[in-house]
Amino acid sequence: MTQEDLAFEIGVDRSYMGFIERGERNLTLEKIAKIAKALSVSLSELFKGI
């Protein structure tokens, strides 16, 4: 999945997705849940190792 694909899936612009990846933006729980769903992983798997 490309950055652009993931951005589309969670409803943000591709450039905003870059900010998220670099830790320059805070996410809502809703966006985090959308990322997990788009990546087909659970929320706990997404946060594993943090």
C-alpha contacts under 8 A as a table, 3 or more apart, distances in Angstrom:
res1	aa1	res2	aa2	distance
1	M	5	D	5.97
1	M	6	L	6.62
2	T	5	D	5.03
2	T	6	L	6.29
3	Q	6	L	5.22
3	Q	7	A	6.07
3	Q	14	R	6.51
3	Q	17	M	6.82
3	Q	18	G	7.69
4	E	7	A	5.04
4	E	8	F	6.19
4	E	13	D	7.75
4	E	14	R	5.09
4	E	17	M	7.85
5	D	8	F	5.17
5	D	9	E	6.24
6	L	9	E	4.99
6	L	10	I	6.32
6	L	17	M	7.92
6	L	35	I	7.30
6	L	38	A	6.82
7	A	10	I	5.41
7	A	11	G	5.97
7	A	12	V	5.04
7	A	13	D	5.80
7	A	14	R	5.30
7	A	16	Y	7.81
7	A	17	M	5.74
8	F	11	G	5.07
8	F	12	V	6.08
8	F	13	D	7.02
8	F	14	R	7.55
9	E	12	V	7.94
9	E	34	K	7.45
9	E	35	I	7.72
9	E	38	A	6.27
10	I	31	K	6.40
10	I	34	K	5.41
10	I	35	I	6.20
10	I	38	A	7.40
12	V	16	Y	6.33
12	V	17	M	6.81
13	D	16	Y	5.17
13	D	17	M	6.44
14	R	17	M	4.98
14	R	18	G	6.57
15	S	18	G	5.10
15	S	19	F	6.64
16	Y	19	F	5.02
16	Y	20	I	6.36
17	M	20	I	5.00
17	M	21	E	6.26
18	G	21	E	5.07
18	G	22	R	6.26
19	F	22	R	5.20
19	F	23	G	6.20
19	F	24	E	4.93
19	F	25	R	5.76
20	I	23	G	5.10
20	I	24	E	5.79
20	I	25	R	5.15
20	I	26	N	7.14
20	I	27	L	7.62
21	E	24	E	7.58
22	R	25	R	7.98
23	G	26	N	7.31
27	L	30	E	7.96
27	L	31	K	6.09
27	L	32	I	6.54
28	T	31	K	5.28
28	T	32	I	6.38
29	L	32	I	4.98
29	L	33	A	6.07
30	E	33	A	5.15
30	E	34	K	6.27
31	K	34	K	4.95
31	K	35	I	6.19
32	I	35	I	5.08
32	I	36	A	6.30
32	I	43	L	7.78
33	A	36	A	5.10
33	A	37	K	6.18
33	A	43	L	6.58
34	K	37	K	5.04
34	K	38	A	6.02
35	I	38	A	5.08
35	I	39	L	6.13
36	A	39	L	5.17
36	A	40	S	5.97
36	A	41	V	5.12
36	A	42	S	5.87
36	A	43	L	5.87
36	A	46	L	6.39
37	K	40	S	4.87
37	K	41	V	6.15
37	K	42	S	7.24
38	A	41	V	7.88
41	V	45	E	6.10
41	V	46	L	6.55
42	S	45	E	5.12
42	S	46	L	6.26
43	L	46	L	5.00
43	L	47	F	6.36
44	S	47	F	5.22
44	S	48	K	6.02
45	E	48	K	5.01
47	F	50	I	5.66
